[in-house]
Amino acid sequence: MKSRTWLCLALAWAGCAGGGHAGAGAFGAIDDALAVCAAGDVVHGIDVSHYDGTIDWAQVKASGIDFAFMKASEGLTFVDPMFAANWKAAGDAGLIRGGYHFFRPEDDPVMQADFFVATAGMPQPGDLPLTIDLEVTDSVTDVATPLSQFLARVQEQTGLVPIVYTSARFWTEMNGPATGYDQYPLWDAQWTTACPNMPEPWPVWAFWQNASTGTVPGISGMANVDLDQFNGSLAALQAFVGAGGAVDGGSDDGGADGGPVTVGDDMGPTIAPHHKGCTMGGADDARQDAGLAVLCAMFVAALALGRRVELFS
């Protein structure tokens, strides 16, 4: 079960790090986030919304992209008009897919979660867990409470632990808690050629949005494609999504070496505008247990090489 697998990974990472979060224990008290590099191999992906237009997903796949997050919904009513088409075509092309919801803290979190699940559909084996895109406060002073309610509801509805997309800087800006969220896989946002900073609750990232100005074959006229990495091998990603070593493409609407993908400037001062919502214009257990031991060892090495950098340098 994917939720149990991710919890085991989180516990393994926490154990490797000495039983504490970044900023505690051996690391001492810190004011800024800890930069954490990939533990070893990475898998390349992208994230898209209707702002990326009509996508030739076969070309995207051929370029070395193996997974994609795609916007499904926002708030209580907005459905991305390209979600259904993107979902089917990406599956047909053999990509691992996942839907994300642009979270509006000002709107009822349980209603948002229900709307998201209804729009994106239940993830099937081979799909990424549903993801929350957390990058605005809507002037809400306590974002953590509705965030927790949303995550709990999505997990209740799907039986899978959702993924959290956010950045170290935004987590600080929203006064995010130091603990209580590392059970959720982190999709970290920081556009840099260095290693990304970690929001305080997380010791390591699962996914990383490392650029907003990529060029990817199959996305015509776009020089601002969001580029992403999975922290592990393609086999590890397939195990994470329960694909059993293969992706079952072409379901309903509801190369890990990269290829000719190019990256533009490092991350600017804000989250990618085209990643935002409409307001911006827009298998088996033995195998998995063995993987945990490998990831644990790699994480120790990554921590040894970790270094602090300025937020969004």
N, C-alpha and C positions, 0 to 999 in steps of 0.2 A: 504494500500500500504506500502510495507516494508520501502521504503525510507522515507516516512512521519513518520512512526512509530519510526524509529531510530532518526530522527531529534527531535521528541517530547521527546524522552529519553534524548538526549543530552541537550536539553533546560531545562528539569526537573532537571538533575544533576547540570547544571550550576546554576540554581536558588537555589537549595539546598545549594550550596557551596558559595552563596553570590554574584553571578553574575560575578565571575572571574575565571581564570584558576589557577591551582596550581602554586604557586610562586607569586601570586598577592593578593591584598586585605588583608584578615584576615591572610593569611599565610606569608605575607612579602616576600621580595625578597630572592630567594634561588639560589644556584649555582648547586646543585644536585637535582635529581628528587624526588618527593614525593612518598613514598611507600603507596599503597592503597590495602587494603584487600578486599576479597569478601564481598558483602553486606549481604549474608546469605547462602542459598543453592547454590551448584554448580552442574553442570553436567559434567561428565568426557568424554573426547574424545581423539583422537590421530591425528597426521598428518603423512602422508607417501609419499614416492616416490618410484621409481623403485629400490632404494637401499634396500628397505625392502622386496624385493622378492615377491613370490606368497603368498597371504594372504588368510587364511580361515576366511572370514568375518562373518560366522555364529558363529564361536568360539569367535571372537572379540566381537560380540554383546552379546553373552551369558555371557561374563566376566564382563559386566557392562559398556561397552563403547557405548555411544549413538550418537556420531557424529564423523565425520572424515573430515579433510581437506586432499586433495590429489593433488599432483603436476600435472599440465596439460601441462605447457609450460615454456619456458625460451627464453628471447631475441626475435629474429625475426624468428628463424627456428626450435628450438629444441622442440620436442613433447615427453613427458615422455612416454616410451614404455609400461608402466603398467597402464596408466591413464584410458583407455577405459575399461580394465578388472576390475580395482579397482572400477570404477564408477558403473558399472552394478552390480557387486557382492555385494558391500556395500549397494546398493539400494535394492537388492533382500533380504538382511539380515535385512533390516528395519532401517538402520542407516540414520541419517540426513547427507547429503554430501555437500561438497563444493570444487570447484577447485581453485587452486592458480597458480599464474604466477611469476616466479623468474625474477625480474625486472633488466634490464641492462641499467643504465643511459646513457651509451655511444650510445645506439641504439635509433632510432626514436621512441618516446613514443606513438604516435598515431598509427603507424604501429604495435608496440608491442601490443597495446590494441586490435586492430582489429584481430591480429593473435591469441591472447588469447581467445577472444570471439568465434572466428571460431573454435578453438580447444576444448574449454570447453563446448560450447553450451550455450543457454539461460537458466538461472536458472528457474526452475518451482516451483510452490507452494510446499513447503516442502524441497527445497534446500537452502543452504546458499548462500548469495550474492557472487559474484566473489571476489577474494582476491588478493592483490598485496603483494608479498614477497620482502620487502625492507631491504637489509642488506649489499649491496656493493655500492661503489661510482664509480668504474671503473675510478678513478682519475678525475672524473668530479667535478669541483669546485662548481657548482650550481646544486645540485640534485633536489631542491625543484621545479624548473620550469618544467622539464620533468615529475616529479612525479605528479604535478597538472594536466598537460596535459593528462597523462595516466588515472588518476582517472576520469577526466571529460569525456573522451572518453568512458570509460567502462560504466559510468553511463548513458551517452547518448545512448549507444548501447543496454543496458539491461533494463533501466528504474529503476534500483536499485542502492542504494548507496553502493559502494564497501567497503570491509573490508581492513584495513591496518595492515599488520604484520611488526613489527619493535621492536626495544628495545630502552630504554632510553639512553643507552650508544651510540648506533649507531646514534640516532637522534642528540646527541651532537656532535659526530664526523663529521657528514655531515653538521653541522651548520644549522640544521633545524629551520624554523621559530617558534616563540613562540605562534603564533595564526594561525587560518585559516584551521585547519584540524580536529577539534573536532566534525565536523558533520559526520565524517567517523568512523564507529565502529572500535575500536582498538583491535587487537590481539597482546598482549604484550609478549615479549620474555625475560624471566629471569628465569634461573634454580636455584631455591632456595626453601627451606622449609618455608621461611619467606614470607612476602608480596612483590609483585613486585614493582619496581620503575616505575614511569609514565613518558613517554616522555612529554616534556613540554606542547604541545598543549592540551593534554587530561586530564580531571579530573578523569576519571575512565576507567577501562578496560572492554571490552565485553567478550573477550577470553584471556586466559593466557597460554602460553607454559611454563610449570613449571618444566619440566625435559626433558633430552635428553637420559637418560639411563634406561628407563622403560622396563619392560618385560610384554608382553601382550599375552595371549593364542591366537593361530591362526597365530602368526607371528613367525615362527620356527627359532630357532638358533639366534634370535636377542635379545641382551640385551641392545640395544641402541635405543629403540623406543621413539619418541617424544610424551610426554604426555601433554594434554591440559585440561583446564577447561573453562566452560561457566559460567559467573557471573549471576546466577539465577537458577530457578527451571526448570525442564524438560518442564512444561507447558509454562513457559516464553520463552524457546527456541523454542518450537513449534509455539507459537504466533509470534515470531520474523521471522520465516521462512514461516509463512502463512500456516502452515500445518493443522490448524483447529483441533489440538489435536491428529493427526495421521500422520505418514509418509507414503507416497505412494511409496513404494519401487519397484524396478524392472523396472524403466524407461529405456530409451534407453542408448546408450553408452555415446552419448554426455555427566532400571535401573540406576538412577542417583546416586547410592550409591557406585559405583566404582568397586566392585568385586575384584578378586584376581590380581589386578594390583600392581606391585612393582616399587619403584622409587630408582634410584641409587644416585650418588653424586649430589651435588648442581651444579648450572650452572658454567661452566668453563669460560675461558677468551674470547671465541669466540662463534658465532652462530653455531648450530649443523652442522657439515660437511655434514651429510646425508640429511639435510634439504636444502642444497645448490644445485645448478644446476650442469650441466655436467662438469663444470670447476673444481669442487671439487672432481672429481672422482665419479665421480658420477653424530479472528478472529473477532471476530467482534470488533467494535470500543469501545463499552462500556467496554468490558472485558479488552481491552488494556489500556484504560484510567484508570481503577481501578488499573491495574498493575503499571502504572506510579506513582501513589500515594504511593504504597507500596515501589517501588524502591527508590523513593525520600527519604522516611523515613529511609530506610536501608542505603542509601548512607550517610545521616547525621551521623548515628551511625558509619559507616566505617571510615568517616573522623575523628570522635572523637577518634578512636582507631589507626588512622594512625600514622606512625612514619617514620623517615628518616633512610635510611641505605645506605651504600656505594654501588656504582654501581657494579652490578655483584659480590656481596660479596660471 
